[in-house]
Amino acid sequence: MANDPRKKHDDDDGRVIADMSEVTRPNLWSFRFPSSAPWHRKEREAAADIQQTEAKYDPNKQLTPEERRSYILAAVGAGLGIAAVFGVVFAIFIILIGHVHF
């Protein structure tokens, strides 16, 4: 057997290079993983941390009209900046194609 744990190799000094004790085999028939998987535990801990952090803040706090306006203008400005870059590149492309083919 290739995976026989009793088999000793000549170059094995007994040190652990990577701890594989928590590695589980995924279910081949569905995309679900066991809830005991390490990443699920980390996700649950992260969710608990987020809930504790959110509990410190007032969930009913509303933005003032000035704050809302500044967020909207920042988002629109960022979108227009990206659109302008694409527009300039497209215009240069059109100009280059017009000069090359005609």
N, C-alpha and C positions, 0 to 999 in steps of 0.2 A: 504494500500500500504506500502511496506517495505521501500521504498526510499522517503517517503514524507518529504520534508524539513521543513514543518510546525510542525512536531511532535517534542515535547520536551521530553527529558529524565530527570529523577531525578538527575542523576549523571553528567549532562552536565553543565560545568561552563562557556562555551562560548569561551574558548581558542582554538586557531588553533594549532593543533599538526603537521600536514603536509598539506601544501598548495597544493591542488589538482586542482587549477583553470586552469592550462595549460595542464592537462592530457586530451588526446583525445582518442576516441575509434578507434582502427585500422580498416581498411577496411577488411572485412571478405572474399571478393571475389578476392583480389589480395594482393601482398606483398608491394604495394606502400603505403606510408604514406603521409598525407597532408604536403605541403611545409611549412605550418605555425607551424608545430610541433616544440617544443623547441630544439630538437637535430639537426634539419635541420638548425635552426638559428645559433646554436653553430658551426656547420660544415661550414656554410658560413663565419662566423667571423674568424674561424681558417684558412680557405682558403685565406681570405683577408690578414690575418697576415703573412701567408707564402709568398704571392705575394709581400708584402711590404718588407719582409726580403730578398727575392731573388733579388729584384730590387736593393739592396745595393751592390750586388756582380756582378762581370763581368761574364755574361753567356758564353762568348766566351773563357774564360780562359782554357787553355789546361794544362794537367799534363806534367811535365818534364819527360824525360826518366828515371831519377833516382827515381822520385816519383812513376811512373807507375811500375817500377821493384820492388820497396819496397812493394807496395800494392799487387802485384801478389805473391811475395814470402811469404808475411804474410798470404794470403788466402790459398796458397798451404800448408804452414806449419801447419796452423790450421786444415786443412783437413787431413793431414798425422798424426797429433797428435790424432785426433779422431779415424782414421782408426787403428792406433797402439793400442789404448785402446781396441777397439773391437776385434782386432786380438789376443791380449794377453788373453782376456776373452774367446774367442773361443778356443784357444790352451789349456787353462787350462780345459775347458769343455771336449775337446776331450781326453786329458790325463786321466781325472778322469773317463770317460766312459770306456776307454780302460783298466784301472786297475780294475774296478769294475766287468765288465762282463767276463773278460778272466783270 
